[in-house]
Amino acid sequence: MKSSLLKKCASVMLSSTLVLSLSLPLLGHAHADGNLQISDDFEQGEAQGWTAGSGNWSVVKDGNGSTYQQSSRSESHSVKGNASWTNYSVQADVYVNDFNGSNRVYVAGRYTDSNNFYAASLYNKKDGALEIRKKVKGSMKTLATNKKYKLDTNTWYRVKLELSGSEIKMYVNDQLELSATDTSLTAGAIGLVTSKTAAQFDNVIVSGASSEGEPGTPPVNPTPGTEKPTPGVDHNATSKNNYNLTGFSYGNTGGGNIADTDANYKKVYNAVDLNEALKKGSKVKVIEIMNDLDLGWNEIPSAAKVMPFSANNPVQTHPVLKKTGVSKVYIENMNGVTIFSANGAKIKHAGFVIKRSSNLIFRNLEFDELWEWDEATKGNYDKNDWDYVTIEGTSSKVWIDHCTFNKAYDGLVDVKKGSNGVTISWSLFKGDDRSSNSWVTQQVNAMEADKSSYPMYAYLRSSAVGMSKEDIIDIAAGQKKAHLIGATEMASDNADLEVTLHHNYYLDIQDRMPRLRAGNAHAYNIVMDDAGLARAKKRITSDMAKAIAAKGYHFDVVGNGAISTENGAVLLEKSYLIDVFSPVRNNQKDPKKDDYTGKIKAEDVIFSDNGTVFRGGSEEANSPLAPYPAKAKSFSWNGFTTLPYSYTAEDPANLVAQLQAKDGAGAGKLNWSSESWLKTVYNTSVTKNAIVEEDSE
């Protein structure tokens, strides 16, 4: 819980004594003589005095100020203070980006190393729980718990751990919630700890500390971990960002900025509402999705089972989709429509097909639950043709912005049949999170319980291959395809294809970021993060791979980045690539055939490959970004000499933290009004409180 003034005022909220202490020159560092030992709001732009022993820790600029962020999914620790401190309170504002299942975030005290500390815990189990925990000699135990404390991601909580002798107390938002007694640990520094979660911390305050040792005892230095650090942070990044429409979709009007009282403004609460808004002849210009929509063919009412809705390809394997079914929603011959939500609403069990339409805008929507295990084509995923969004039929001017796309059977957003003027921006594309109840885990659990009905799965689990259930979940978690641009080989209208990708985060995506046939694609300020795929691939031994291939099955992990074919032109610039196996490709048919080779160029791209970092372009000597596998073609755009729009590409060193921040890529990140989502031009960027100053359209 963080008000608009909290960032500016948090350091004066505890007491008048603390107010006086803030004038001391040692602010943000240990001060042994007064009540205040640490007061750290990270506004200096760095984590002064903090020691990150594991995880990906960085200071992130976030609108009105800075926060200390941890972004990896491992157990992660950052420590500060004096190992001899005994009795004190440690308080921090905590913001959980992603619990990644039923996991925890800690504010820790009496921390001596990663195996010994007390902690105030936010625990994401059954909507939330609070805990006082201790870890002693590596063994964790819960001392007190409140199992009915609702917790949400993307929400600030002020968490305080108070230690006095054997008494331990936990406060949340200044309210005493839990108490316990324990004598296991008597002294130690403070720690910020995440257990498989991504979180941010701010306004860390330690007061009242007494010491059992010498005042000069050095800060704790936990054993370093193996996680690579988060790339650097530009402390002015957010202030420079804006969310203006740019790229090939520049000039897209959408449905315009009309009031919600206008007859052409439709608020959608269910499948019938959406069906009516998209029907042929509808005059609706703005469609606001008010809540999550379950659009599976078996779960929508009969009134919605008419065009533009239809049944999609039948479900084969996923236990949930067998009940819900899958739908296809057509947006045909429409011009000037905005579809958005103000709250990041989720749309499930449906794919959208855009045909012969123009000036369409999709914003702040999440798409989910459109994947299932493929037995029918032995892991080739060539049967269902389930894409979240397909843009075809020479559609033009389509903008997809601040959306989230979860794992799908086929592509996430595909563009084909001469469609052009497409921009996809500030969006998150991701595989499965591998948690205990994730979409992939539900599928694997169903197959594990009935192996005879899933011969490919049964074979992978058999002694012939020797994969564990956990192996299969980890390997299957990645998303196979992101963006196919041009579906038909050598089609004459492929030359018209135009797509811009910017400020998108691709997490555990195996291929097509993008994959272009002819036409033009421009990708800048994007992140391709395949670290999870690189880890999963290590589970497949050479003997396993041979056994799988011998049966004609396909179960592997690939890692293709940006791909240009058939004389297409792809420019990848100022982006960050992590553990992508083949980052830049220029042919996927026959390297000896020039007609199948595309033009592709990387400029000022950071490529981190198994800990080795390269920054540069594809044309530098011995560049790991040199196009592969055909001989490189000289780069030039098709049909023009310079891009027909202006844009600002930022330093890629800041990109990972920037796009993972609270106002970064994906749906539900910005707390905007409905009116703000209808704009396409903003004068300044969104702040931590989502205040927007707008220009005219």
ZITA-V970476 format. One record per pair of residues at least 4 apart in sequence whose ideal C-beta (glycine too) atoms are under 7 Angstrom apart, sorted by sequence separation. I is the first residue (numbers start at 1). GAP is how many residues later the second one is. If there is no record, write none. Layout:
I;GAP
I;GAP
//
This chain:
2;4
5;4
6;4
9;4
14;4
16;4
17;4
18;4
44;4
62;4
72;4
81;4
99;4
112;4
124;4
125;4
135;4
171;4
211;4
213;4
236;4
237;4
245;4
246;4
258;4
269;4
271;4
272;4
273;4
274;4
275;4
278;4
289;4
296;4
300;4
305;4
318;4
320;4
321;4
341;4
377;4
391;4
408;4
415;4
434;4
437;4
438;4
439;4
440;4
441;4
442;4
443;4
444;4
445;4
446;4
447;4
450;4
454;4
455;4
456;4
457;4
458;4
467;4
469;4
470;4
471;4
472;4
473;4
509;4
511;4
530;4
531;4
532;4
533;4
540;4
542;4
543;4
544;4
545;4
546;4
564;4
587;4
589;4
616;4
619;4
637;4
640;4
650;4
654;4
655;4
656;4
657;4
660;4
672;4
686;4
687;4
22;5
26;5
31;5
42;5
52;5
61;5
62;5
112;5
135;5
163;5
171;5
172;5
194;5
245;5
260;5
268;5
277;5
294;5
295;5
300;5
304;5
321;5
374;5
377;5
433;5
436;5
437;5
459;5
460;5
467;5
486;5
516;5
540;5
548;5
564;5
608;5
618;5
627;5
659;5
664;5
672;5
12;6
31;6
60;6
70;6
111;6
123;6
171;6
258;6
259;6
268;6
315;6
354;6
374;6
377;6
432;6
434;6
435;6
451;6
452;6
459;6
461;6
564;6
577;6
590;6
617;6
626;6
658;6
659;6
663;6
686;6
12;7
24;7
30;7
59;7
60;7
110;7
133;7
134;7
162;7
169;7
170;7
245;7
258;7
260;7
266;7
277;7
315;7
374;7
376;7
391;7
405;7
415;7
432;7
447;7
451;7
460;7
506;7
514;7
548;7
589;7
606;7
607;7
616;7
618;7
662;7
663;7
30;8
109;8
110;8
122;8
123;8
133;8
170;8
405;8
432;8
486;8
562;8
617;8
618;8
59;9
60;9
96;9
108;9
109;9
121;9
133;9
134;9
161;9
162;9
169;9
192;9
268;9
374;9
514;9
587;9
606;9
618;9
684;9
12;10
24;10
28;10
47;10
108;10
121;10
133;10
169;10
277;10
315;10
447;10
451;10
562;10
587;10
614;10
682;10
683;10
11;11
28;11
57;11
58;11
94;11
108;11
131;11
132;11
160;11
266;11
315;11
389;11
413;11
486;11
545;11
586;11
683;11
27;12
28;12
47;12
107;12
120;12
121;12
132;12
168;12
460;12
485;12
572;12
586;12
605;12
682;12
683;12
21;13
46;13
57;13
94;13
106;13
107;13
131;13
159;13
168;13
400;13
501;13
604;13
682;13
21;14
45;14
56;14
106;14
119;14
131;14
158;14
167;14
168;14
297;14
311;14
312;14
485;14
586;14
603;14
681;14
21;15
55;15
56;15
92;15
106;15
130;15
157;15
158;15
166;15
297;15
312;15
499;15
513;15
602;15
609;15
679;15
28;16
56;16
118;16
129;16
130;16
157;16
158;16
166;16
190;16
311;16
312;16
370;16
540;16
561;16
584;16
602;16
670;16
676;16
681;16
18;17
22;17
42;17
55;17
90;17
104;17
105;17
129;17
166;17
310;17
388;17
412;17
601;17
607;17
680;17
17;18
18;18
104;18
117;18
129;18
266;18
309;18
310;18
347;18
370;18
584;18
607;18
672;18
679;18
55;19
90;19
104;19
116;19
130;19
264;19
268;19
274;19
351;19
497;19
509;19
561;19
671;19
28;20
29;20
54;20
115;20
116;20
129;20
264;20
266;20
268;20
309;20
344;20
345;20
346;20
347;20
348;20
349;20
388;20
506;20
537;20
605;20
670;20
672;20
28;21
45;21
47;21
54;21
55;21
57;21
103;21
116;21
128;21
264;21
265;21
266;21
267;21
268;21
269;21
308;21
329;21
331;21
348;21
349;21
367;21
387;21
448;21
497;21
498;21
506;21
536;21
559;21
561;21
43;22
54;22
55;22
102;22
115;22
128;22
264;22
268;22
269;22
271;22
308;22
327;22
328;22
335;22
342;22
344;22
346;22
386;22
405;22
497;22
498;22
499;22
500;22
501;22
502;22
503;22
504;22
505;22
506;22
507;22
508;22
559;22
560;22
561;22
562;22
563;22
564;22
565;22
43;23
54;23
102;23
115;23
127;23
128;23
267;23
307;23
308;23
326;23
327;23
328;23
329;23
330;23
331;23
332;23
333;23
334;23
335;23
336;23
337;23
338;23
339;23
340;23
341;23
386;23
387;23
394;23
396;23
398;23
404;23
494;23
495;23
496;23
502;23
506;23
510;23
558;23
559;23
561;23
565;23
602;23
663;23
41;24
42;24
53;24
271;24
308;24
326;24
332;24
333;24
335;24
340;24
341;24
386;24
387;24
388;24
389;24
390;24
391;24
392;24
393;24
394;24
395;24
396;24
397;24
398;24
399;24
400;24
401;24
402;24
403;24
404;24
405;24
406;24
407;24
482;24
494;24
495;24
502;24
505;24
508;24
533;24
565;24
583;24
42;25
99;25
143;25
187;25
298;25
299;25
324;25
328;25
330;25
332;25
340;25
384;25
385;25
388;25
392;25
394;25
396;25
401;25
402;25
407;25
444;25
494;25
501;25
508;25
560;25
563;25
42;26
52;26
53;26
96;26
186;26
298;26
299;26
331;26
334;26
384;26
401;26
533;26
51;27
73;27
124;27
258;27
298;27
300;27
387;27
392;27
400;27
482;27
600;27
11;28
50;28
51;28
94;28
258;28
296;28
297;28
321;28
381;28
391;28
444;28
484;28
570;28
577;28
50;29
51;29
83;29
122;29
256;29
271;29
272;29
275;29
279;29
296;29
297;29
331;29
381;29
444;29
479;29
482;29
483;29
485;29
530;29
566;29
577;29
579;29
11;30
50;30
189;30
255;30
271;30
278;30
294;30
296;30
297;30
478;30
479;30
480;30
481;30
482;30
483;30
485;30
486;30
566;30
568;30
569;30
570;30
571;30
572;30
573;30
574;30
575;30
576;30
577;30
578;30
579;30
10;31
49;31
146;31
189;31
255;31
272;31
275;31
296;31
391;31
477;31
478;31
479;31
480;31
481;31
482;31
483;31
484;31
485;31
486;31
565;31
567;31
568;31
573;31
579;31
79;32
146;32
188;32
272;32
295;32
407;32
441;32
478;32
482;32
483;32
485;32
486;32
565;32
566;32
567;32
573;32
271;33
275;33
440;33
486;33
528;33
565;33
572;33
597;33
144;34
275;34
295;34
485;34
564;34
584;34
599;34
601;34
122;35
144;35
351;35
564;35
132;36
144;36
351;36
352;36
354;36
371;36
440;36
485;36
564;36
597;36
599;36
77;37
122;37
143;37
351;37
352;37
353;37
354;37
355;37
356;37
358;37
366;37
371;37
372;37
440;37
599;37
132;38
354;38
355;38
356;38
357;38
358;38
359;38
360;38
361;38
362;38
363;38
364;38
365;38
366;38
367;38
368;38
370;38
371;38
562;38
591;38
120;39
143;39
312;39
353;39
356;39
358;39
363;39
364;39
367;39
370;39
434;39
523;39
591;39
120;40
130;40
355;40
434;40
120;41
354;41
362;41
584;41
586;41
38;42
119;42
130;42
583;42
584;42
585;42
586;42
587;42
38;43
118;43
434;43
584;43
585;43
587;43
37;44
326;44
354;44
584;44
586;44
118;45
432;45
534;45
132;46
431;46
582;46
586;46
606;46
130;47
431;47
510;47
511;47
516;47
521;47
523;47
531;47
605;47
606;47
130;48
132;48
134;48
136;48
431;48
510;48
512;48
513;48
514;48
515;48
516;48
517;48
518;48
527;48
530;48
531;48
604;48
136;49
320;49
430;49
510;49
511;49
513;49
516;49
517;49
518;49
519;49
520;49
521;49
522;49
523;49
524;49
525;49
526;49
527;49
528;49
529;49
530;49
118;50
120;50
134;50
287;50
289;50
429;50
510;50
518;50
524;50
525;50
528;50
530;50
30;51
37;51
134;51
278;51
285;51
289;51
321;51
512;51
517;51
524;51
30;52
107;52
109;52
285;52
286;52
287;52
288;52
289;52
293;52
295;52
516;52
523;52
528;52
110;53
278;53
288;53
292;53
295;53
296;53
429;53
99;54
107;54
109;54
288;54
291;54
292;54
293;54
294;54
295;54
318;54
516;54
98;55
294;55
295;55
317;55
318;55
477;55
478;55
97;56
289;56
316;56
317;56
7;57
96;57
315;57
7;58
317;58
478;58
316;59
477;59
95;60
316;60
326;60
53;61
95;61
475;61
474;62
93;63
94;63
475;64
93;65
94;65
474;65
475;65
569;66
91;67
92;67
118;67
412;67
569;67
91;68
371;68
415;68
471;68
569;68
91;69
116;69
412;69
414;69
569;69
313;70
369;70
373;70
411;70
412;70
413;70
414;70
415;70
416;70
89;71
90;71
117;71
313;71
372;71
408;71
410;71
411;71
412;71
416;71
89;72
313;72
407;72
411;72
494;72
89;73
313;73
411;73
414;73
117;74
119;74
312;74
373;74
88;75
110;75
418;75
429;75
574;75
87;76
110;76
112;76
289;76
417;76
420;76
422;76
431;76
490;76
573;76
574;76
576;76
87;77
110;77
111;77
379;77
420;77
421;77
422;77
423;77
424;77
425;77
426;77
427;77
428;77
429;77
430;77
431;77
467;77
575;77
87;78
110;78
111;78
378;78
418;78
419;78
420;78
425;78
429;78
430;78
431;78
466;78
574;78
109;79
111;79
375;79
418;79
425;79
465;79
478;79
576;79
111;80
256;80
375;80
424;80
429;80
475;80
576;80
109;81
255;81
375;81
108;82
254;82
255;82
415;82
465;82
475;82
516;82
10;83
108;83
253;83
254;83
255;83
464;83
465;83
254;84
373;84
415;84
107;85
108;85
106;87
105;89
2;91
104;91
103;92
105;92
459;92
103;93
104;93
103;94
105;94
459;94
460;95
100;96
100;97
456;97
99;98
98;99
381;99
394;99
86;100
90;100
92;100
98;100
86;101
96;101
97;101
85;102
97;102
84;103
85;103
96;103
97;103
83;104
85;104
95;104
83;105
94;105
95;105
254;105
83;106
253;106
254;106
82;107
94;107
252;107
254;107
81;108
93;108
112;108
114;108
80;109
81;109
92;109
93;109
111;109
113;109
114;109
252;109
79;110
80;110
93;110
113;110
92;111
79;112
92;112
78;113
77;114
78;114
91;114
77;116
90;116
76;117
520;117
76;118
88;118
89;118
520;118
88;119
89;119
519;119
75;120
88;120
75;121
87;121
88;121
522;121
74;122
320;122
73;123
87;123
319;123
524;123
70;124
85;124
86;124
525;124
81;125
86;125
318;125
524;125
525;125
85;126
86;126
317;126
71;127
84;127
319;127
70;128
84;128
527;128
70;129
82;129
84;129
527;129
84;130
525;130
69;131
68;132
527;132
67;133
68;133
84;133
67;134
68;134
83;134
67;135
82;135
82;137
83;137
317;137
81;138
55;139
80;139
60;140
79;141
79;143
495;143
77;145
252;145
251;146
252;147
249;148
249;149
249;150
74;153
1;154
2;154
245;154
505;154
1;155
72;155
1;156
503;156
1;157
71;159
42;160
505;160
41;161
504;161
41;162
503;162
40;164
38;166
39;166
38;167
38;168
51;168
37;169
53;169
66;169
37;170
49;170
51;170
53;170
55;170
36;171
51;171
53;171
54;171
56;171
1;172
35;172
37;172
53;172
55;172
56;172
58;172
61;172
248;172
249;172
35;173
54;173
56;173
57;173
60;173
61;173
248;173
249;173
56;174
59;174
61;174
248;174
249;174
378;174
379;174
380;174
58;175
61;175
63;175
248;175
378;175
379;175
61;176
62;176
247;176
378;176
379;176
61;177
246;177
245;178
247;178
32;179
32;183
243;183
18;189
45;190
14;191
11;192
10;193
14;193
428;237
427;238
428;238
426;239
427;239
248;250
248;251
249;251
248;252
247;253
247;255
404;262
404;263
402;264
403;264
402;265
402;267
402;268
247;275
366;301
365;302
366;302
364;303
364;313
363;314
344;323
344;324
343;325
342;330
342;331
101;332
342;332
100;333
101;334
102;334
100;335
101;335
342;335
340;337
338;340
231;345
231;375
228;380
228;383
288;386
286;392
250;395
248;397
247;398
246;399
247;400
246;401
240;410
237;413
260;414
234;417
237;417
257;418
234;420
232;421
233;421
237;421
257;421
231;422
232;422
257;422
231;424
233;424
231;425
238;425
230;426
231;426
254;426
230;427
252;428
245;435
244;436
244;437
244;438
243;439
242;440
257;440
242;442
243;442
242;443
243;443
241;444
239;446
238;447
154;508
154;514
97;563
95;567
69;588
71;589
60;597
58;599
62;599
62;600
63;600
60;601
62;601
63;623
64;623
65;623
63;624
64;624
63;625
62;626
7;681
4;685
//
